[in-house]
Amino acid sequence: MSDAAPPLPDAVASGRGSASVKSAALWAAGSQYTQFVLQFVTSVVISRFFLKPAEIGLFSVALAAAMILSVIQDFGLTRYLGRHPTADDDTVRHCTVIGTGFSILLAALIVALAWPIARFYGEPRLFGILALIAASYLLNPWSIVPVALLSRRLDFRGTFLVNATGAVANSACALTLAALGFSAESLAWAMIAQAAMRALCAQSLQPTPLTFHFRMERAREIIGFGSGSALLYLSGGIGMRTPDLIVGRMQGMAGAGLYSRGVALASQLHYLVAGAVGSIYYPTFARLRDNGEDLGPYYHRVVAAHGAIVWPAMALLAVLSQPVILLLYGDAWASAAPLLAFVAIAECFFVMLPLHMDLPILLGRLRTLLWFNLGDTAISVITLCIGAAISVEAAAASRLAYGLGWVCLYAGWMHGLVGFSWRAMLRIYASSGAVAVLTVLPALYAVTFWRSPATLGFPGLMIAGAASGLVWLIAVPLVRHPARADLAGMAAHILAPLRARLRPRPA
């Protein structure tokens, strides 16, 4: 892989198009970071002051059960609108009707299953929590289609407003009700508040009025596409959401609460450092496909960007897991520290082959992807069941085995699909690993020789984190990481307004 990155074509090309994509990435980043900060602060305050691990576990199990079914909510509408040539008014009307219908079906399914789930876990409160979650899904169609249209035209300023208002409503409701003693139910009520605010904001930006004037042939076309997507995301949802269900059943609600906090913290940091720009990849690769471009060189850039950012961040979180947990959640959550370390390292596997679902859908390989996803789900569930039968720590450690199996499963297929260079990929992995090792050296010194993990405290954690961040800035160019040019370009774009303000004005 050469150091010179290939230019992006057409609207993604240099000049005005490049600035547009970079601006979209910044708005997407702003949306991701705003949600992260609000969710993070809310989870810290609620876990430290209001809810115990068993209460968090109770909500986590209910949410996991509901979200396995929530694939019906979208039913492929976002992807359908993203790939539709025009997304005309007629198409939008049909998608709105279908989304509303499936949201009602989803809510009914959740309510119907609520009591059997509550009895299975021996927790009657699960019924009420699941009913509240079902109510929130009734409001989601009024934001799904508008946000898909905003994303389609790279209007991430609009999606920022929708996501930010929803996140604020969620946090405000959750904190208020938790402080008033509503326990785990406060988190379910917060989902209703979030869905309502997202719907109001989305409809104000991109109105999608409901109409029942639709043609069955168009409905069958959309549902036909959505049915394939639904099966795919149902399979993926089982793999992603069953951990809380399995751990809750085998290790109890307290164990589920500890596990969910460890997983959530690692996932939140992952999306904080890399998830924002992921939202612009799909429309960008769609343009590359339409222009007949070779996807391989651009895929290298995506892999390099993830490796340069996510690998060092996850390695640092693993090293500092105990001081981070103690500082954020307190001694009651100390047992979550080793879980966080295992899950953080496992996250590195899942960015080795990014866009493993998006690109096959974009390239028309949905049916094949479904089979791969079923294998992916089987690996996840089997390894987790083995681990959870032993202990909560072993359940978290099983994510390492799952990650390795995941890479082995998808590597050959993604190579044939995208046409990337194995030599280039190995160079990216080696560079990312070197940056990660160099980045964590100050943190390792801090918890090994300077102080212990339990006594590092807030000042020590800040010093260790800052030192590691400084080493990261040096390590990326030092090892000549393939992503260094893209990272420098993004930084320059972020700093451009500041430089413009500081530049002396001509007399």
TORPA-965004 format. One record per residue (C-alpha): x, z, y; residue in one letter; chain. Coordinates in steps of 0.2 Angstrom, whole numbers, plus 5000, padded with zeros to 4 digits. Example, Ala and Ser with C-alpha at 12.3 -4.5 7.8 and 13.67 -1.06 7.14 Angstrom:
+------+------+------+-----+-------+
|   c1 |   c3 |   c2 | res | chain |
+------+------+------+-----+-------+
| 5062 | 5039 | 4978 |   A |     A |
| 5068 | 5036 | 4995 |   S |     A |
+------+------+------+-----+-------+
This chain:
+------+------+------+-----+-------+
|   c1 |   c3 |   c2 | res | chain |
+------+------+------+-----+-------+
| 5000 | 5000 | 5000 |   M |     A |
| 5008 | 4995 | 5017 |   S |     A |
| 5008 | 5007 | 5031 |   D |     A |
| 4999 | 4995 | 5042 |   A |     A |
| 4980 | 4998 | 5040 |   A |     A |
| 4969 | 4983 | 5039 |   P |     A |
| 4958 | 4980 | 5054 |   P |     A |
| 4940 | 4982 | 5053 |   L |     A |
| 4929 | 4967 | 5055 |   P |     A |
| 4916 | 4961 | 5067 |   D |     A |
| 4906 | 4976 | 5075 |   A |     A |
| 4918 | 4988 | 5067 |   V |     A |
| 4933 | 4978 | 5074 |   A |     A |
| 4944 | 4982 | 5089 |   S |     A |
| 4938 | 4984 | 5106 |   G |     A |
| 4920 | 4988 | 5110 |   R |     A |
| 4915 | 4989 | 5091 |   G |     A |
| 4929 | 5001 | 5087 |   S |     A |
| 4924 | 5012 | 5101 |   A |     A |
| 4906 | 5012 | 5095 |   S |     A |
| 4911 | 5017 | 5077 |   V |     A |
| 4923 | 5030 | 5084 |   K |     A |
| 4909 | 5037 | 5095 |   S |     A |
| 4897 | 5037 | 5080 |   A |     A |
| 4910 | 5047 | 5070 |   A |     A |
| 4911 | 5059 | 5084 |   L |     A |
| 4893 | 5062 | 5086 |   W |     A |
| 4892 | 5063 | 5067 |   A |     A |
| 4906 | 5076 | 5068 |   A |     A |
| 4897 | 5085 | 5082 |   G |     A |
| 4881 | 5086 | 5071 |   S |     A |
| 4890 | 5092 | 5056 |   Q |     A |
| 4900 | 5105 | 5066 |   Y |     A |
| 4885 | 5112 | 5075 |   T |     A |
| 4876 | 5114 | 5058 |   Q |     A |
| 4891 | 5122 | 5050 |   F |     A |
| 4893 | 5134 | 5064 |   V |     A |
| 4875 | 5140 | 5064 |   L |     A |
| 4874 | 5140 | 5045 |   Q |     A |
| 4890 | 5149 | 5044 |   F |     A |
| 4887 | 5162 | 5057 |   V |     A |
| 4869 | 5165 | 5050 |   T |     A |
| 4876 | 5167 | 5032 |   S |     A |
| 4889 | 5179 | 5038 |   V |     A |
| 4877 | 5190 | 5048 |   V |     A |
| 4863 | 5190 | 5035 |   I |     A |
| 4875 | 5194 | 5020 |   S |     A |
| 4885 | 5207 | 5029 |   R |     A |
| 4871 | 5217 | 5037 |   F |     A |
| 4854 | 5213 | 5030 |   F |     A |
| 4854 | 5205 | 5012 |   L |     A |
| 4863 | 5211 | 4996 |   K |     A |
| 4870 | 5199 | 4983 |   P |     A |
| 4855 | 5201 | 4972 |   A |     A |
| 4843 | 5196 | 4987 |   E |     A |
| 4854 | 5181 | 4991 |   I |     A |
| 4854 | 5176 | 4972 |   G |     A |
| 4835 | 5177 | 4972 |   L |     A |
| 4834 | 5164 | 4986 |   F |     A |
| 4848 | 5153 | 4978 |   S |     A |
| 4839 | 5152 | 4962 |   V |     A |
| 4823 | 5147 | 4970 |   A |     A |
| 4831 | 5134 | 4981 |   L |     A |
| 4841 | 5127 | 4967 |   A |     A |
| 4825 | 5125 | 4956 |   A |     A |
| 4816 | 5117 | 4971 |   A |     A |
| 4830 | 5105 | 4975 |   M |     A |
| 4831 | 5098 | 4958 |   I |     A |
| 4814 | 5091 | 4961 |   L |     A |
| 4817 | 5087 | 4980 |   S |     A |
| 4824 | 5070 | 4975 |   V |     A |
| 4806 | 5064 | 4975 |   I |     A |
| 4805 | 5069 | 4993 |   Q |     A |
| 4816 | 5054 | 4999 |   D |     A |
| 4813 | 5043 | 4984 |   F |     A |
| 4827 | 5031 | 4990 |   G |     A |
| 4819 | 5028 | 5007 |   L |     A |
| 4835 | 5031 | 5017 |   T |     A |
| 4845 | 5019 | 5006 |   R |     A |
| 4831 | 5006 | 5006 |   Y |     A |
| 4830 | 5006 | 5025 |   L |     A |
| 4849 | 5006 | 5027 |   G |     A |
| 4851 | 4991 | 5016 |   R |     A |
| 4835 | 4981 | 5022 |   H |     A |
| 4839 | 4966 | 5032 |   P |     A |
| 4828 | 4970 | 5047 |   T |     A |
| 4819 | 4987 | 5044 |   A |     A |
| 4804 | 4979 | 5053 |   D |     A |
| 4788 | 4989 | 5058 |   D |     A |
| 4779 | 4984 | 5043 |   D |     A |
| 4793 | 4991 | 5032 |   T |     A |
| 4794 | 5007 | 5042 |   V |     A |
| 4775 | 5010 | 5040 |   R |     A |
| 4776 | 5007 | 5021 |   H |     A |
| 4790 | 5019 | 5020 |   C |     A |
| 4781 | 5032 | 5030 |   T |     A |
| 4766 | 5032 | 5019 |   V |     A |
| 4776 | 5032 | 5003 |   I |     A |
| 4787 | 5047 | 5010 |   G |     A |
| 4771 | 5057 | 5014 |   T |     A |
| 4763 | 5054 | 4997 |   G |     A |
| 4779 | 5059 | 4988 |   F |     A |
| 4781 | 5075 | 4999 |   S |     A |
| 4763 | 5080 | 4994 |   I |     A |
| 4767 | 5077 | 4975 |   L |     A |
| 4784 | 5087 | 4977 |   L |     A |
| 4775 | 5102 | 4985 |   A |     A |
| 4762 | 5102 | 4971 |   A |     A |
| 4775 | 5101 | 4957 |   L |     A |
| 4785 | 5115 | 4965 |   I |     A |
| 4770 | 5126 | 4966 |   V |     A |
| 4764 | 5122 | 4948 |   A |     A |
| 4781 | 5127 | 4942 |   L |     A |
| 4783 | 5142 | 4953 |   A |     A |
| 4775 | 5155 | 4941 |   W |     A |
| 4784 | 5149 | 4925 |   P |     A |
| 4800 | 5150 | 4934 |   I |     A |
| 4796 | 5167 | 4940 |   A |     A |
| 4792 | 5173 | 4922 |   R |     A |
| 4808 | 5165 | 4915 |   F |     A |
| 4819 | 5175 | 4926 |   Y |     A |
| 4808 | 5190 | 4926 |   G |     A |
| 4807 | 5190 | 4945 |   E |     A |
| 4789 | 5189 | 4952 |   P |     A |
| 4795 | 5186 | 4970 |   R |     A |
| 4802 | 5169 | 4965 |   L |     A |
| 4784 | 5163 | 4965 |   F |     A |
| 4781 | 5167 | 4984 |   G |     A |
| 4798 | 5160 | 4989 |   I |     A |
| 4795 | 5144 | 4979 |   L |     A |
| 4778 | 5142 | 4988 |   A |     A |
| 4786 | 5144 | 5005 |   L |     A |
| 4799 | 5131 | 5000 |   I |     A |
| 4786 | 5119 | 4995 |   A |     A |
| 4777 | 5121 | 5011 |   A |     A |
| 4793 | 5116 | 5020 |   S |     A |
| 4794 | 5100 | 5010 |   Y |     A |
| 4777 | 5094 | 5017 |   L |     A |
| 4785 | 5092 | 5034 |   L |     A |
| 4800 | 5083 | 5029 |   N |     A |
| 4793 | 5065 | 5029 |   P |     A |
| 4791 | 5065 | 5048 |   W |     A |
| 4810 | 5067 | 5050 |   S |     A |
| 4817 | 5057 | 5035 |   I |     A |
| 4811 | 5039 | 5040 |   V |     A |
| 4816 | 5042 | 5059 |   P |     A |
| 4833 | 5048 | 5054 |   V |     A |
| 4836 | 5034 | 5042 |   A |     A |
| 4832 | 5022 | 5057 |   L |     A |
| 4843 | 5031 | 5069 |   L |     A |
| 4857 | 5031 | 5056 |   S |     A |
| 4855 | 5012 | 5052 |   R |     A |
| 4859 | 5008 | 5070 |   R |     A |
| 4873 | 5020 | 5071 |   L |     A |
| 4863 | 5031 | 5083 |   D |     A |
| 4872 | 5047 | 5078 |   F |     A |
| 4868 | 5055 | 5095 |   R |     A |
| 4850 | 5055 | 5090 |   G |     A |
| 4853 | 5062 | 5072 |   T |     A |
| 4864 | 5075 | 5081 |   F |     A |
| 4849 | 5081 | 5091 |   L |     A |
| 4837 | 5081 | 5076 |   V |     A |
| 4850 | 5091 | 5065 |   N |     A |
| 4855 | 5103 | 5079 |   A |     A |
| 4837 | 5107 | 5084 |   T |     A |
| 4833 | 5110 | 5066 |   G |     A |
| 4848 | 5121 | 5063 |   A |     A |
| 4845 | 5132 | 5078 |   V |     A |
| 4827 | 5135 | 5072 |   A |     A |
| 4833 | 5139 | 5054 |   N |     A |
| 4846 | 5151 | 5061 |   S |     A |
| 4834 | 5160 | 5073 |   A |     A |
| 4820 | 5162 | 5061 |   C |     A |
| 4831 | 5168 | 5047 |   A |     A |
| 4841 | 5181 | 5057 |   L |     A |
| 4825 | 5187 | 5065 |   T |     A |
| 4815 | 5189 | 5049 |   L |     A |
| 4830 | 5196 | 5040 |   A |     A |
| 4832 | 5210 | 5053 |   A |     A |
| 4814 | 5214 | 5052 |   L |     A |
| 4816 | 5217 | 5033 |   G |     A |
| 4808 | 5201 | 5026 |   F |     A |
| 4823 | 5201 | 5013 |   S |     A |
| 4825 | 5184 | 5003 |   A |     A |
| 4809 | 5177 | 5010 |   E |     A |
| 4816 | 5176 | 5027 |   S |     A |
| 4827 | 5162 | 5021 |   L |     A |
| 4812 | 5153 | 5014 |   A |     A |
| 4802 | 5155 | 5031 |   W |     A |
| 4818 | 5148 | 5040 |   A |     A |
| 4816 | 5132 | 5030 |   M |     A |
| 4799 | 5129 | 5036 |   I |     A |
| 4804 | 5132 | 5054 |   A |     A |
| 4819 | 5120 | 5052 |   Q |     A |
| 4808 | 5106 | 5044 |   A |     A |
| 4795 | 5108 | 5059 |   A |     A |
| 4808 | 5107 | 5072 |   M |     A |
| 4817 | 5092 | 5064 |   R |     A |
| 4800 | 5083 | 5063 |   A |     A |
| 4796 | 5086 | 5081 |   L |     A |
| 4813 | 5080 | 5087 |   C |     A |
| 4814 | 5065 | 5076 |   A |     A |
| 4796 | 5059 | 5080 |   Q |     A |
| 4800 | 5061 | 5099 |   S |     A |
| 4816 | 5050 | 5097 |   L |     A |
| 4809 | 5037 | 5084 |   Q |     A |
| 4790 | 5038 | 5082 |   P |     A |
| 4784 | 5033 | 5065 |   T |     A |
| 4765 | 5035 | 5065 |   P |     A |
| 4756 | 5036 | 5049 |   L |     A |
| 4744 | 5022 | 5044 |   T |     A |
| 4735 | 5018 | 5028 |   F |     A |
| 4735 | 4999 | 5031 |   H |     A |
| 4748 | 4994 | 5018 |   F |     A |
| 4750 | 4981 | 5004 |   R |     A |
| 4752 | 4986 | 4986 |   M |     A |
| 4765 | 4972 | 4983 |   E |     A |
| 4776 | 4980 | 4997 |   R |     A |
| 4773 | 4997 | 4991 |   A |     A |
| 4778 | 4992 | 4973 |   R |     A |
| 4794 | 4984 | 4980 |   E |     A |
| 4799 | 5000 | 4989 |   I |     A |
| 4794 | 5011 | 4975 |   I |     A |
| 4803 | 5000 | 4962 |   G |     A |
| 4819 | 5003 | 4972 |   F |     A |
| 4816 | 5021 | 4974 |   G |     A |
| 4812 | 5024 | 4956 |   S |     A |
| 4830 | 5019 | 4951 |   G |     A |
| 4837 | 5029 | 4965 |   S |     A |
| 4825 | 5044 | 4961 |   A |     A |
| 4832 | 5044 | 4943 |   L |     A |
| 4850 | 5044 | 4949 |   L |     A |
| 4847 | 5058 | 4962 |   Y |     A |
| 4837 | 5068 | 4949 |   L |     A |
| 4852 | 5067 | 4937 |   S |     A |
| 4864 | 5071 | 4951 |   G |     A |
| 4853 | 5085 | 4957 |   G |     A |
| 4853 | 5093 | 4940 |   I |     A |
| 4872 | 5093 | 4940 |   G |     A |
| 4873 | 5100 | 4958 |   M |     A |
| 4859 | 5113 | 4957 |   R |     A |
| 4859 | 5120 | 4940 |   T |     A |
| 4874 | 5131 | 4942 |   P |     A |
| 4864 | 5144 | 4952 |   D |     A |
| 4850 | 5143 | 4939 |   L |     A |
| 4863 | 5145 | 4924 |   I |     A |
| 4873 | 5159 | 4932 |   V |     A |
| 4857 | 5168 | 4938 |   G |     A |
| 4850 | 5167 | 4920 |   R |     A |
| 4866 | 5172 | 4911 |   M |     A |
| 4874 | 5184 | 4924 |   Q |     A |
| 4859 | 5190 | 4934 |   G |     A |
| 4854 | 5188 | 4952 |   M |     A |
| 4869 | 5198 | 4959 |   A |     A |
| 4880 | 5186 | 4949 |   G |     A |
| 4871 | 5171 | 4956 |   A |     A |
| 4872 | 5178 | 4974 |   G |     A |
| 4891 | 5180 | 4972 |   L |     A |
| 4893 | 5163 | 4964 |   Y |     A |
| 4882 | 5154 | 4978 |   S |     A |
| 4892 | 5162 | 4992 |   R |     A |
| 4908 | 5157 | 4985 |   G |     A |
| 4902 | 5139 | 4982 |   V |     A |
| 4893 | 5138 | 4999 |   A |     A |
| 4909 | 5143 | 5008 |   L |     A |
| 4920 | 5130 | 5000 |   A |     A |
| 4907 | 5117 | 5002 |   S |     A |
| 4904 | 5121 | 5020 |   Q |     A |
| 4922 | 5120 | 5024 |   L |     A |
| 4923 | 5103 | 5014 |   H |     A |
| 4909 | 5096 | 5025 |   Y |     A |
| 4916 | 5103 | 5041 |   L |     A |
| 4933 | 5094 | 5039 |   V |     A |
| 4927 | 5078 | 5031 |   A |     A |
| 4908 | 5077 | 5028 |   G |     A |
| 4904 | 5071 | 5046 |   A |     A |
| 4913 | 5055 | 5046 |   V |     A |
| 4906 | 5051 | 5028 |   G |     A |
| 4889 | 5047 | 5036 |   S |     A |
| 4896 | 5032 | 5044 |   I |     A |
| 4905 | 5025 | 5029 |   Y |     A |
| 4889 | 5017 | 5021 |   Y |     A |
| 4884 | 5006 | 5036 |   P |     A |
| 4903 | 5002 | 5039 |   T |     A |
| 4905 | 4996 | 5021 |   F |     A |
| 4888 | 4987 | 5021 |   A |     A |
| 4896 | 4976 | 5036 |   R |     A |
| 4912 | 4974 | 5026 |   L |     A |
| 4902 | 4968 | 5011 |   R |     A |
| 4891 | 4956 | 5022 |   D |     A |
| 4907 | 4948 | 5029 |   N |     A |
| 4914 | 4945 | 5012 |   G |     A |
| 4929 | 4957 | 5015 |   E |     A |
| 4940 | 4964 | 5001 |   D |     A |
| 4934 | 4982 | 5000 |   L |     A |
| 4950 | 4989 | 4992 |   G |     A |
| 4961 | 4991 | 5007 |   P |     A |
| 4947 | 5000 | 5017 |   Y |     A |
| 4944 | 5011 | 5002 |   Y |     A |
| 4962 | 5016 | 5002 |   H |     A |
| 4959 | 5022 | 5020 |   R |     A |
| 4944 | 5032 | 5015 |   V |     A |
| 4953 | 5041 | 5001 |   V |     A |
| 4969 | 5044 | 5012 |   A |     A |
| 4958 | 5052 | 5026 |   A |     A |
| 4950 | 5064 | 5013 |   H |     A |
| 4966 | 5068 | 5005 |   G |     A |
| 4975 | 5072 | 5021 |   A |     A |
| 4961 | 5083 | 5027 |   I |     A |
| 4952 | 5091 | 5012 |   V |     A |
| 4966 | 5094 | 5001 |   W |     A |
| 4976 | 5105 | 5013 |   P |     A |
| 4960 | 5114 | 5019 |   A |     A |
| 4954 | 5118 | 5002 |   M |     A |
| 4972 | 5124 | 4996 |   A |     A |
| 4972 | 5135 | 5012 |   L |     A |
| 4955 | 5142 | 5008 |   L |     A |
| 4960 | 5146 | 4990 |   A |     A |
| 4976 | 5155 | 4996 |   V |     A |
| 4966 | 5165 | 5009 |   L |     A |
| 4950 | 5168 | 4999 |   S |     A |
| 4951 | 5187 | 4997 |   Q |     A |
| 4955 | 5191 | 5016 |   P |     A |
| 4942 | 5178 | 5021 |   V |     A |
| 4928 | 5185 | 5010 |   I |     A |
| 4932 | 5203 | 5015 |   L |     A |
| 4932 | 5199 | 5034 |   L |     A |
| 4916 | 5189 | 5033 |   L |     A |
| 4905 | 5198 | 5021 |   Y |     A |
| 4913 | 5215 | 5018 |   G |     A |
| 4918 | 5225 | 5003 |   D |     A |
| 4901 | 5222 | 4994 |   A |     A |
| 4906 | 5204 | 4992 |   W |     A |
| 4924 | 5206 | 4987 |   A |     A |
| 4920 | 5200 | 4969 |   S |     A |
| 4917 | 5183 | 4977 |   A |     A |
| 4935 | 5180 | 4982 |   A |     A |
| 4941 | 5173 | 4965 |   P |     A |
| 4926 | 5163 | 4963 |   L |     A |
| 4929 | 5155 | 4980 |   L |     A |
| 4947 | 5151 | 4976 |   A |     A |
| 4942 | 5142 | 4960 |   F |     A |
| 4929 | 5132 | 4968 |   V |     A |
| 4940 | 5127 | 4983 |   A |     A |
| 4953 | 5120 | 4972 |   I |     A |
| 4940 | 5111 | 4962 |   A |     A |
| 4934 | 5102 | 4978 |   E |     A |
| 4950 | 5093 | 4978 |   C |     A |
| 4945 | 5083 | 4963 |   F |     A |
| 4929 | 5077 | 4971 |   F |     A |
| 4937 | 5068 | 4985 |   V |     A |
| 4949 | 5058 | 4975 |   M |     A |
| 4936 | 5045 | 4972 |   L |     A |
| 4924 | 5046 | 4987 |   P |     A |
| 4908 | 5036 | 4989 |   L |     A |
| 4906 | 5035 | 4970 |   H |     A |
| 4887 | 5034 | 4973 |   M |     A |
| 4886 | 5025 | 4989 |   D |     A |
| 4897 | 5010 | 4985 |   L |     A |
| 4889 | 5006 | 4968 |   P |     A |
| 4871 | 5007 | 4976 |   I |     A |
| 4878 | 4995 | 4990 |   L |     A |
| 4885 | 4983 | 4978 |   L |     A |
| 4869 | 4982 | 4967 |   G |     A |
| 4876 | 4993 | 4952 |   R |     A |
| 4862 | 5006 | 4952 |   L |     A |
| 4858 | 5005 | 4934 |   R |     A |
| 4876 | 5007 | 4928 |   T |     A |
| 4878 | 5021 | 4941 |   L |     A |
| 4864 | 5030 | 4933 |   L |     A |
| 4872 | 5030 | 4916 |   W |     A |
| 4888 | 5037 | 4924 |   F |     A |
| 4879 | 5050 | 4933 |   N |     A |
| 4871 | 5056 | 4917 |   L |     A |
| 4888 | 5058 | 4910 |   G |     A |
| 4893 | 5067 | 4925 |   D |     A |
| 4879 | 5079 | 4924 |   T |     A |
| 4882 | 5082 | 4906 |   A |     A |
| 4900 | 5087 | 4909 |   I |     A |
| 4895 | 5099 | 4924 |   S |     A |
| 4881 | 5108 | 4914 |   V |     A |
| 4891 | 5110 | 4897 |   I |     A |
| 4907 | 5116 | 4906 |   T |     A |
| 4896 | 5128 | 4917 |   L |     A |
| 4887 | 5135 | 4902 |   C |     A |
| 4903 | 5139 | 4893 |   I |     A |
| 4910 | 5148 | 4908 |   G |     A |
| 4894 | 5157 | 4913 |   A |     A |
| 4892 | 5164 | 4895 |   A |     A |
| 4909 | 5173 | 4898 |   I |     A |
| 4908 | 5179 | 4916 |   S |     A |
| 4904 | 5174 | 4934 |   V |     A |
| 4923 | 5171 | 4936 |   E |     A |
| 4924 | 5160 | 4921 |   A |     A |
| 4909 | 5150 | 4928 |   A |     A |
| 4918 | 5147 | 4944 |   A |     A |
| 4934 | 5142 | 4934 |   A |     A |
| 4924 | 5130 | 4924 |   S |     A |
| 4922 | 5119 | 4940 |   R |     A |
| 4941 | 5115 | 4938 |   L |     A |
| 4937 | 5107 | 4920 |   A |     A |
| 4922 | 5098 | 4927 |   Y |     A |
| 4932 | 5091 | 4942 |   G |     A |
| 4945 | 5084 | 4930 |   L |     A |
| 4932 | 5077 | 4919 |   G |     A |
| 4923 | 5069 | 4934 |   W |     A |
| 4939 | 5060 | 4939 |   V |     A |
| 4942 | 5053 | 4922 |   C |     A |
| 4924 | 5048 | 4921 |   L |     A |
| 4923 | 5038 | 4937 |   Y |     A |
| 4941 | 5032 | 4939 |   A |     A |
| 4941 | 5016 | 4929 |   G |     A |
| 4924 | 5011 | 4934 |   W |     A |
| 4927 | 5013 | 4953 |   M |     A |
| 4943 | 5003 | 4951 |   H |     A |
| 4934 | 4988 | 4944 |   G |     A |
| 4920 | 4990 | 4957 |   L |     A |
| 4931 | 4991 | 4972 |   V |     A |
| 4947 | 4983 | 4967 |   G |     A |
| 4959 | 4997 | 4974 |   F |     A |
| 4977 | 4997 | 4970 |   S |     A |
| 4982 | 5011 | 4958 |   W |     A |
| 5000 | 5011 | 4966 |   R |     A |
| 4992 | 5014 | 4983 |   A |     A |
| 4980 | 5027 | 4976 |   M |     A |
| 4994 | 5037 | 4967 |   L |     A |
| 5005 | 5036 | 4983 |   R |     A |
| 4990 | 5043 | 4993 |   I |     A |
| 4987 | 5057 | 4980 |   Y |     A |
| 5006 | 5062 | 4980 |   A |     A |
| 5006 | 5062 | 4999 |   S |     A |
| 4991 | 5073 | 5000 |   S |     A |
| 4998 | 5085 | 4987 |   G |     A |
| 5014 | 5086 | 4997 |   A |     A |
| 5004 | 5090 | 5013 |   V |     A |
| 4994 | 5103 | 5005 |   A |     A |
| 5009 | 5112 | 4997 |   V |     A |
| 5018 | 5112 | 5014 |   L |     A |
| 5002 | 5117 | 5023 |   T |     A |
| 4999 | 5133 | 5013 |   V |     A |
| 5017 | 5140 | 5013 |   L |     A |
| 5014 | 5151 | 5029 |   P |     A |
| 4998 | 5158 | 5021 |   A |     A |
| 5007 | 5161 | 5004 |   L |     A |
| 5021 | 5170 | 5014 |   Y |     A |
| 5008 | 5181 | 5023 |   A |     A |
| 4998 | 5187 | 5008 |   V |     A |
| 5014 | 5189 | 4997 |   T |     A |
| 5028 | 5196 | 5008 |   F |     A |
| 5021 | 5200 | 5025 |   W |     A |
| 5005 | 5209 | 5019 |   R |     A |
| 4993 | 5210 | 5005 |   S |     A |
| 4977 | 5200 | 5004 |   P |     A |
| 4967 | 5216 | 5006 |   A |     A |
| 4976 | 5221 | 5022 |   T |     A |
| 4979 | 5205 | 5030 |   L |     A |
| 4965 | 5208 | 5042 |   G |     A |
| 4958 | 5197 | 5056 |   F |     A |
| 4974 | 5196 | 5066 |   P |     A |
| 4984 | 5192 | 5051 |   G |     A |
| 4972 | 5179 | 5045 |   L |     A |
| 4972 | 5170 | 5062 |   M |     A |
| 4991 | 5170 | 5062 |   I |     A |
| 4992 | 5163 | 5045 |   A |     A |
| 4979 | 5150 | 5048 |   G |     A |
| 4987 | 5145 | 5064 |   A |     A |
| 5004 | 5144 | 5056 |   A |     A |
| 4997 | 5133 | 5042 |   S |     A |
| 4988 | 5122 | 5054 |   G |     A |
| 5004 | 5119 | 5064 |   L |     A |
| 5013 | 5115 | 5048 |   V |     A |
| 4999 | 5103 | 5043 |   W |     A |
| 5002 | 5094 | 5060 |   L |     A |
| 5020 | 5092 | 5056 |   I |     A |
| 5018 | 5088 | 5037 |   A |     A |
| 5007 | 5073 | 5039 |   V |     A |
| 5020 | 5062 | 5049 |   P |     A |
| 5034 | 5070 | 5039 |   L |     A |
| 5028 | 5064 | 5022 |   V |     A |
| 5023 | 5048 | 5030 |   R |     A |
| 5005 | 5050 | 5024 |   H |     A |
| 4995 | 5034 | 5024 |   P |     A |
| 4981 | 5042 | 5034 |   A |     A |
| 4992 | 5047 | 5049 |   R |     A |
| 4988 | 5031 | 5059 |   A |     A |
| 4969 | 5034 | 5057 |   D |     A |
| 4971 | 5052 | 5061 |   L |     A |
| 4981 | 5049 | 5076 |   A |     A |
| 4969 | 5035 | 5082 |   G |     A |
| 4954 | 5047 | 5080 |   M |     A |
| 4963 | 5061 | 5090 |   A |     A |
| 4968 | 5049 | 5104 |   A |     A |
| 4949 | 5043 | 5105 |   H |     A |
| 4944 | 5062 | 5106 |   I |     A |
| 4957 | 5065 | 5120 |   L |     A |
| 4954 | 5049 | 5130 |   A |     A |
| 4940 | 5057 | 5141 |   P |     A |
| 4952 | 5072 | 5145 |   L |     A |
| 4967 | 5060 | 5149 |   R |     A |
| 4955 | 5050 | 5160 |   A |     A |
| 4951 | 5065 | 5170 |   R |     A |
| 4969 | 5071 | 5172 |   L |     A |
| 4975 | 5053 | 5177 |   R |     A |
| 4979 | 5053 | 5195 |   P |     A |
| 4966 | 5042 | 5205 |   R |     A |
| 4973 | 5028 | 5215 |   P |     A |
| 4974 | 5031 | 5234 |   A |     A |
+------+------+------+-----+-------+
